[in-house]
């Protein structure tokens, strides 16, 4: 999926296997502590801040509506989360981690 804004040609992926699906979002929100809570903020590192804001809103609204897991390279451990609507922004809820030996 085209997710321009952070960079020209920025791309994210929807990966499915059986009934499981995860959205791999790369830098749609490279600092979820700030940009998920405040999706209308632009960052100096975004090549097109207006497109980055529009992409963030579009992607995060989709993640909430479809209840998709999201993998974010800059997310806190374990790097996998769900997104919830929170006021005018979003909240990133890390997935449970259950290590097995």
MODELLER restraints for C-alpha pairs under 7 A, 6 or more apart:
rsr = mdl.restraints
at = mdl.atoms
rsr.add(forms.Gaussian(group=physical.xy_distance, feature=features.Distance(at['CA:1:A'], at['CA:11:A']), mean=5.60, stdev=0.5))
rsr.add(forms.Gaussian(group=physical.xy_distance, feature=features.Distance(at['CA:1:A'], at['CA:12:A']), mean=5.19, stdev=0.5))
rsr.add(forms.Gaussian(group=physical.xy_distance, feature=features.Distance(at['CA:1:A'], at['CA:13:A']), mean=5.83, stdev=0.5))
rsr.add(forms.Gaussian(group=physical.xy_distance, feature=features.Distance(at['CA:2:A'], at['CA:9:A']), mean=6.93, stdev=0.5))
rsr.add(forms.Gaussian(group=physical.xy_distance, feature=features.Distance(at['CA:2:A'], at['CA:10:A']), mean=6.31, stdev=0.5))
rsr.add(forms.Gaussian(group=physical.xy_distance, feature=features.Distance(at['CA:2:A'], at['CA:11:A']), mean=4.80, stdev=0.5))
rsr.add(forms.Gaussian(group=physical.xy_distance, feature=features.Distance(at['CA:2:A'], at['CA:12:A']), mean=6.49, stdev=0.5))
rsr.add(forms.Gaussian(group=physical.xy_distance, feature=features.Distance(at['CA:3:A'], at['CA:10:A']), mean=5.33, stdev=0.5))
rsr.add(forms.Gaussian(group=physical.xy_distance, feature=features.Distance(at['CA:3:A'], at['CA:11:A']), mean=5.14, stdev=0.5))
rsr.add(forms.Gaussian(group=physical.xy_distance, feature=features.Distance(at['CA:3:A'], at['CA:12:A']), mean=6.22, stdev=0.5))
rsr.add(forms.Gaussian(group=physical.xy_distance, feature=features.Distance(at['CA:3:A'], at['CA:28:A']), mean=6.93, stdev=0.5))
rsr.add(forms.Gaussian(group=physical.xy_distance, feature=features.Distance(at['CA:3:A'], at['CA:55:A']), mean=5.84, stdev=0.5))
rsr.add(forms.Gaussian(group=physical.xy_distance, feature=features.Distance(at['CA:4:A'], at['CA:10:A']), mean=4.87, stdev=0.5))
rsr.add(forms.Gaussian(group=physical.xy_distance, feature=features.Distance(at['CA:4:A'], at['CA:11:A']), mean=6.99, stdev=0.5))
rsr.add(forms.Gaussian(group=physical.xy_distance, feature=features.Distance(at['CA:4:A'], at['CA:51:A']), mean=6.32, stdev=0.5))
rsr.add(forms.Gaussian(group=physical.xy_distance, feature=features.Distance(at['CA:4:A'], at['CA:52:A']), mean=6.39, stdev=0.5))
rsr.add(forms.Gaussian(group=physical.xy_distance, feature=features.Distance(at['CA:4:A'], at['CA:55:A']), mean=6.76, stdev=0.5))
rsr.add(forms.Gaussian(group=physical.xy_distance, feature=features.Distance(at['CA:5:A'], at['CA:46:A']), mean=6.02, stdev=0.5))
rsr.add(forms.Gaussian(group=physical.xy_distance, feature=features.Distance(at['CA:5:A'], at['CA:47:A']), mean=5.99, stdev=0.5))
rsr.add(forms.Gaussian(group=physical.xy_distance, feature=features.Distance(at['CA:5:A'], at['CA:48:A']), mean=4.66, stdev=0.5))
rsr.add(forms.Gaussian(group=physical.xy_distance, feature=features.Distance(at['CA:5:A'], at['CA:49:A']), mean=5.98, stdev=0.5))
rsr.add(forms.Gaussian(group=physical.xy_distance, feature=features.Distance(at['CA:5:A'], at['CA:51:A']), mean=4.44, stdev=0.5))
rsr.add(forms.Gaussian(group=physical.xy_distance, feature=features.Distance(at['CA:5:A'], at['CA:52:A']), mean=3.74, stdev=0.5))
rsr.add(forms.Gaussian(group=physical.xy_distance, feature=features.Distance(at['CA:5:A'], at['CA:55:A']), mean=6.95, stdev=0.5))
rsr.add(forms.Gaussian(group=physical.xy_distance, feature=features.Distance(at['CA:6:A'], at['CA:27:A']), mean=6.68, stdev=0.5))
rsr.add(forms.Gaussian(group=physical.xy_distance, feature=features.Distance(at['CA:6:A'], at['CA:28:A']), mean=6.82, stdev=0.5))
rsr.add(forms.Gaussian(group=physical.xy_distance, feature=features.Distance(at['CA:6:A'], at['CA:45:A']), mean=6.99, stdev=0.5))
rsr.add(forms.Gaussian(group=physical.xy_distance, feature=features.Distance(at['CA:6:A'], at['CA:46:A']), mean=4.14, stdev=0.5))
rsr.add(forms.Gaussian(group=physical.xy_distance, feature=features.Distance(at['CA:6:A'], at['CA:47:A']), mean=5.45, stdev=0.5))
rsr.add(forms.Gaussian(group=physical.xy_distance, feature=features.Distance(at['CA:6:A'], at['CA:48:A']), mean=6.43, stdev=0.5))
rsr.add(forms.Gaussian(group=physical.xy_distance, feature=features.Distance(at['CA:6:A'], at['CA:52:A']), mean=5.60, stdev=0.5))
rsr.add(forms.Gaussian(group=physical.xy_distance, feature=features.Distance(at['CA:7:A'], at['CA:46:A']), mean=6.35, stdev=0.5))
rsr.add(forms.Gaussian(group=physical.xy_distance, feature=features.Distance(at['CA:7:A'], at['CA:47:A']), mean=5.28, stdev=0.5))
rsr.add(forms.Gaussian(group=physical.xy_distance, feature=features.Distance(at['CA:12:A'], at['CA:24:A']), mean=5.64, stdev=0.5))
rsr.add(forms.Gaussian(group=physical.xy_distance, feature=features.Distance(at['CA:12:A'], at['CA:25:A']), mean=4.78, stdev=0.5))
rsr.add(forms.Gaussian(group=physical.xy_distance, feature=features.Distance(at['CA:12:A'], at['CA:26:A']), mean=6.36, stdev=0.5))
rsr.add(forms.Gaussian(group=physical.xy_distance, feature=features.Distance(at['CA:13:A'], at['CA:23:A']), mean=5.81, stdev=0.5))
rsr.add(forms.Gaussian(group=physical.xy_distance, feature=features.Distance(at['CA:13:A'], at['CA:24:A']), mean=5.05, stdev=0.5))
rsr.add(forms.Gaussian(group=physical.xy_distance, feature=features.Distance(at['CA:13:A'], at['CA:25:A']), mean=6.64, stdev=0.5))
rsr.add(forms.Gaussian(group=physical.xy_distance, feature=features.Distance(at['CA:14:A'], at['CA:21:A']), mean=6.90, stdev=0.5))
rsr.add(forms.Gaussian(group=physical.xy_distance, feature=features.Distance(at['CA:14:A'], at['CA:22:A']), mean=5.87, stdev=0.5))
rsr.add(forms.Gaussian(group=physical.xy_distance, feature=features.Distance(at['CA:14:A'], at['CA:23:A']), mean=4.55, stdev=0.5))
rsr.add(forms.Gaussian(group=physical.xy_distance, feature=features.Distance(at['CA:14:A'], at['CA:24:A']), mean=6.19, stdev=0.5))
rsr.add(forms.Gaussian(group=physical.xy_distance, feature=features.Distance(at['CA:15:A'], at['CA:21:A']), mean=5.62, stdev=0.5))
rsr.add(forms.Gaussian(group=physical.xy_distance, feature=features.Distance(at['CA:15:A'], at['CA:22:A']), mean=5.41, stdev=0.5))
rsr.add(forms.Gaussian(group=physical.xy_distance, feature=features.Distance(at['CA:15:A'], at['CA:23:A']), mean=6.35, stdev=0.5))
rsr.add(forms.Gaussian(group=physical.xy_distance, feature=features.Distance(at['CA:16:A'], at['CA:22:A']), mean=6.54, stdev=0.5))
rsr.add(forms.Gaussian(group=physical.xy_distance, feature=features.Distance(at['CA:21:A'], at['CA:68:A']), mean=6.78, stdev=0.5))
rsr.add(forms.Gaussian(group=physical.xy_distance, feature=features.Distance(at['CA:21:A'], at['CA:69:A']), mean=6.96, stdev=0.5))
rsr.add(forms.Gaussian(group=physical.xy_distance, feature=features.Distance(at['CA:22:A'], at['CA:68:A']), mean=6.12, stdev=0.5))
rsr.add(forms.Gaussian(group=physical.xy_distance, feature=features.Distance(at['CA:22:A'], at['CA:69:A']), mean=4.90, stdev=0.5))
rsr.add(forms.Gaussian(group=physical.xy_distance, feature=features.Distance(at['CA:22:A'], at['CA:70:A']), mean=5.50, stdev=0.5))
rsr.add(forms.Gaussian(group=physical.xy_distance, feature=features.Distance(at['CA:22:A'], at['CA:71:A']), mean=6.84, stdev=0.5))
rsr.add(forms.Gaussian(group=physical.xy_distance, feature=features.Distance(at['CA:23:A'], at['CA:68:A']), mean=6.69, stdev=0.5))
rsr.add(forms.Gaussian(group=physical.xy_distance, feature=features.Distance(at['CA:23:A'], at['CA:69:A']), mean=6.15, stdev=0.5))
rsr.add(forms.Gaussian(group=physical.xy_distance, feature=features.Distance(at['CA:23:A'], at['CA:70:A']), mean=4.61, stdev=0.5))
rsr.add(forms.Gaussian(group=physical.xy_distance, feature=features.Distance(at['CA:23:A'], at['CA:71:A']), mean=6.10, stdev=0.5))
rsr.add(forms.Gaussian(group=physical.xy_distance, feature=features.Distance(at['CA:24:A'], at['CA:70:A']), mean=5.89, stdev=0.5))
rsr.add(forms.Gaussian(group=physical.xy_distance, feature=features.Distance(at['CA:24:A'], at['CA:71:A']), mean=4.85, stdev=0.5))
rsr.add(forms.Gaussian(group=physical.xy_distance, feature=features.Distance(at['CA:24:A'], at['CA:72:A']), mean=6.43, stdev=0.5))
rsr.add(forms.Gaussian(group=physical.xy_distance, feature=features.Distance(at['CA:25:A'], at['CA:70:A']), mean=6.87, stdev=0.5))
rsr.add(forms.Gaussian(group=physical.xy_distance, feature=features.Distance(at['CA:25:A'], at['CA:71:A']), mean=6.24, stdev=0.5))
rsr.add(forms.Gaussian(group=physical.xy_distance, feature=features.Distance(at['CA:25:A'], at['CA:72:A']), mean=5.62, stdev=0.5))
rsr.add(forms.Gaussian(group=physical.xy_distance, feature=features.Distance(at['CA:26:A'], at['CA:72:A']), mean=5.56, stdev=0.5))
rsr.add(forms.Gaussian(group=physical.xy_distance, feature=features.Distance(at['CA:26:A'], at['CA:73:A']), mean=5.54, stdev=0.5))
rsr.add(forms.Gaussian(group=physical.xy_distance, feature=features.Distance(at['CA:28:A'], at['CA:56:A']), mean=5.90, stdev=0.5))
rsr.add(forms.Gaussian(group=physical.xy_distance, feature=features.Distance(at['CA:29:A'], at['CA:35:A']), mean=5.86, stdev=0.5))
rsr.add(forms.Gaussian(group=physical.xy_distance, feature=features.Distance(at['CA:29:A'], at['CA:36:A']), mean=6.59, stdev=0.5))
rsr.add(forms.Gaussian(group=physical.xy_distance, feature=features.Distance(at['CA:29:A'], at['CA:56:A']), mean=6.90, stdev=0.5))
rsr.add(forms.Gaussian(group=physical.xy_distance, feature=features.Distance(at['CA:30:A'], at['CA:74:A']), mean=5.37, stdev=0.5))
rsr.add(forms.Gaussian(group=physical.xy_distance, feature=features.Distance(at['CA:31:A'], at['CA:74:A']), mean=6.30, stdev=0.5))
rsr.add(forms.Gaussian(group=physical.xy_distance, feature=features.Distance(at['CA:32:A'], at['CA:75:A']), mean=6.54, stdev=0.5))
rsr.add(forms.Gaussian(group=physical.xy_distance, feature=features.Distance(at['CA:32:A'], at['CA:92:A']), mean=6.98, stdev=0.5))
rsr.add(forms.Gaussian(group=physical.xy_distance, feature=features.Distance(at['CA:35:A'], at['CA:41:A']), mean=6.57, stdev=0.5))
rsr.add(forms.Gaussian(group=physical.xy_distance, feature=features.Distance(at['CA:36:A'], at['CA:89:A']), mean=6.14, stdev=0.5))
rsr.add(forms.Gaussian(group=physical.xy_distance, feature=features.Distance(at['CA:36:A'], at['CA:90:A']), mean=5.09, stdev=0.5))
rsr.add(forms.Gaussian(group=physical.xy_distance, feature=features.Distance(at['CA:36:A'], at['CA:91:A']), mean=6.26, stdev=0.5))
rsr.add(forms.Gaussian(group=physical.xy_distance, feature=features.Distance(at['CA:37:A'], at['CA:89:A']), mean=4.69, stdev=0.5))
rsr.add(forms.Gaussian(group=physical.xy_distance, feature=features.Distance(at['CA:37:A'], at['CA:90:A']), mean=5.05, stdev=0.5))
rsr.add(forms.Gaussian(group=physical.xy_distance, feature=features.Distance(at['CA:37:A'], at['CA:91:A']), mean=6.16, stdev=0.5))
rsr.add(forms.Gaussian(group=physical.xy_distance, feature=features.Distance(at['CA:38:A'], at['CA:89:A']), mean=5.50, stdev=0.5))
rsr.add(forms.Gaussian(group=physical.xy_distance, feature=features.Distance(at['CA:39:A'], at['CA:53:A']), mean=6.15, stdev=0.5))
rsr.add(forms.Gaussian(group=physical.xy_distance, feature=features.Distance(at['CA:39:A'], at['CA:56:A']), mean=6.25, stdev=0.5))
rsr.add(forms.Gaussian(group=physical.xy_distance, feature=features.Distance(at['CA:39:A'], at['CA:57:A']), mean=6.52, stdev=0.5))
rsr.add(forms.Gaussian(group=physical.xy_distance, feature=features.Distance(at['CA:39:A'], at['CA:89:A']), mean=5.99, stdev=0.5))
rsr.add(forms.Gaussian(group=physical.xy_distance, feature=features.Distance(at['CA:40:A'], at['CA:53:A']), mean=5.31, stdev=0.5))
rsr.add(forms.Gaussian(group=physical.xy_distance, feature=features.Distance(at['CA:41:A'], at['CA:53:A']), mean=6.88, stdev=0.5))
rsr.add(forms.Gaussian(group=physical.xy_distance, feature=features.Distance(at['CA:42:A'], at['CA:49:A']), mean=4.98, stdev=0.5))
rsr.add(forms.Gaussian(group=physical.xy_distance, feature=features.Distance(at['CA:42:A'], at['CA:53:A']), mean=6.48, stdev=0.5))
rsr.add(forms.Gaussian(group=physical.xy_distance, feature=features.Distance(at['CA:43:A'], at['CA:49:A']), mean=6.58, stdev=0.5))
rsr.add(forms.Gaussian(group=physical.xy_distance, feature=features.Distance(at['CA:46:A'], at['CA:52:A']), mean=6.72, stdev=0.5))
rsr.add(forms.Gaussian(group=physical.xy_distance, feature=features.Distance(at['CA:63:A'], at['CA:83:A']), mean=6.38, stdev=0.5))
rsr.add(forms.Gaussian(group=physical.xy_distance, feature=features.Distance(at['CA:64:A'], at['CA:83:A']), mean=5.78, stdev=0.5))
rsr.add(forms.Gaussian(group=physical.xy_distance, feature=features.Distance(at['CA:64:A'], at['CA:84:A']), mean=5.69, stdev=0.5))
rsr.add(forms.Gaussian(group=physical.xy_distance, feature=features.Distance(at['CA:64:A'], at['CA:85:A']), mean=6.79, stdev=0.5))
rsr.add(forms.Gaussian(group=physical.xy_distance, feature=features.Distance(at['CA:68:A'], at['CA:82:A']), mean=6.63, stdev=0.5))
rsr.add(forms.Gaussian(group=physical.xy_distance, feature=features.Distance(at['CA:69:A'], at['CA:80:A']), mean=6.78, stdev=0.5))
rsr.add(forms.Gaussian(group=physical.xy_distance, feature=features.Distance(at['CA:69:A'], at['CA:81:A']), mean=5.65, stdev=0.5))
rsr.add(forms.Gaussian(group=physical.xy_distance, feature=features.Distance(at['CA:69:A'], at['CA:82:A']), mean=5.05, stdev=0.5))
rsr.add(forms.Gaussian(group=physical.xy_distance, feature=features.Distance(at['CA:70:A'], at['CA:80:A']), mean=5.66, stdev=0.5))
rsr.add(forms.Gaussian(group=physical.xy_distance, feature=features.Distance(at['CA:70:A'], at['CA:81:A']), mean=5.36, stdev=0.5))
rsr.add(forms.Gaussian(group=physical.xy_distance, feature=features.Distance(at['CA:70:A'], at['CA:82:A']), mean=6.08, stdev=0.5))
rsr.add(forms.Gaussian(group=physical.xy_distance, feature=features.Distance(at['CA:71:A'], at['CA:79:A']), mean=5.65, stdev=0.5))
rsr.add(forms.Gaussian(group=physical.xy_distance, feature=features.Distance(at['CA:71:A'], at['CA:80:A']), mean=4.49, stdev=0.5))
rsr.add(forms.Gaussian(group=physical.xy_distance, feature=features.Distance(at['CA:71:A'], at['CA:81:A']), mean=6.51, stdev=0.5))
rsr.add(forms.Gaussian(group=physical.xy_distance, feature=features.Distance(at['CA:72:A'], at['CA:79:A']), mean=5.57, stdev=0.5))
rsr.add(forms.Gaussian(group=physical.xy_distance, feature=features.Distance(at['CA:72:A'], at['CA:80:A']), mean=6.47, stdev=0.5))
rsr.add(forms.Gaussian(group=physical.xy_distance, feature=features.Distance(at['CA:73:A'], at['CA:79:A']), mean=6.42, stdev=0.5))
rsr.add(forms.Gaussian(group=physical.xy_distance, feature=features.Distance(at['CA:78:A'], at['CA:94:A']), mean=6.97, stdev=0.5))
rsr.add(forms.Gaussian(group=physical.xy_distance, feature=features.Distance(at['CA:78:A'], at['CA:95:A']), mean=6.96, stdev=0.5))
rsr.add(forms.Gaussian(group=physical.xy_distance, feature=features.Distance(at['CA:78:A'], at['CA:97:A']), mean=6.83, stdev=0.5))
rsr.add(forms.Gaussian(group=physical.xy_distance, feature=features.Distance(at['CA:80:A'], at['CA:94:A']), mean=5.93, stdev=0.5))
rsr.add(forms.Gaussian(group=physical.xy_distance, feature=features.Distance(at['CA:80:A'], at['CA:95:A']), mean=5.54, stdev=0.5))
rsr.add(forms.Gaussian(group=physical.xy_distance, feature=features.Distance(at['CA:81:A'], at['CA:92:A']), mean=6.28, stdev=0.5))
rsr.add(forms.Gaussian(group=physical.xy_distance, feature=features.Distance(at['CA:81:A'], at['CA:93:A']), mean=5.31, stdev=0.5))
rsr.add(forms.Gaussian(group=physical.xy_distance, feature=features.Distance(at['CA:81:A'], at['CA:94:A']), mean=4.13, stdev=0.5))
rsr.add(forms.Gaussian(group=physical.xy_distance, feature=features.Distance(at['CA:81:A'], at['CA:95:A']), mean=4.71, stdev=0.5))
rsr.add(forms.Gaussian(group=physical.xy_distance, feature=features.Distance(at['CA:82:A'], at['CA:92:A']), mean=5.96, stdev=0.5))
rsr.add(forms.Gaussian(group=physical.xy_distance, feature=features.Distance(at['CA:82:A'], at['CA:93:A']), mean=5.24, stdev=0.5))
rsr.add(forms.Gaussian(group=physical.xy_distance, feature=features.Distance(at['CA:82:A'], at['CA:94:A']), mean=6.49, stdev=0.5))
rsr.add(forms.Gaussian(group=physical.xy_distance, feature=features.Distance(at['CA:82:A'], at['CA:95:A']), mean=6.87, stdev=0.5))
rsr.add(forms.Gaussian(group=physical.xy_distance, feature=features.Distance(at['CA:83:A'], at['CA:90:A']), mean=6.48, stdev=0.5))
rsr.add(forms.Gaussian(group=physical.xy_distance, feature=features.Distance(at['CA:83:A'], at['CA:91:A']), mean=5.65, stdev=0.5))
rsr.add(forms.Gaussian(group=physical.xy_distance, feature=features.Distance(at['CA:83:A'], at['CA:92:A']), mean=4.72, stdev=0.5))
rsr.add(forms.Gaussian(group=physical.xy_distance, feature=features.Distance(at['CA:83:A'], at['CA:93:A']), mean=6.10, stdev=0.5))
rsr.add(forms.Gaussian(group=physical.xy_distance, feature=features.Distance(at['CA:84:A'], at['CA:90:A']), mean=5.48, stdev=0.5))
rsr.add(forms.Gaussian(group=physical.xy_distance, feature=features.Distance(at['CA:84:A'], at['CA:91:A']), mean=5.14, stdev=0.5))
rsr.add(forms.Gaussian(group=physical.xy_distance, feature=features.Distance(at['CA:84:A'], at['CA:92:A']), mean=6.55, stdev=0.5))
rsr.add(forms.Gaussian(group=physical.xy_distance, feature=features.Distance(at['CA:85:A'], at['CA:91:A']), mean=6.23, stdev=0.5))
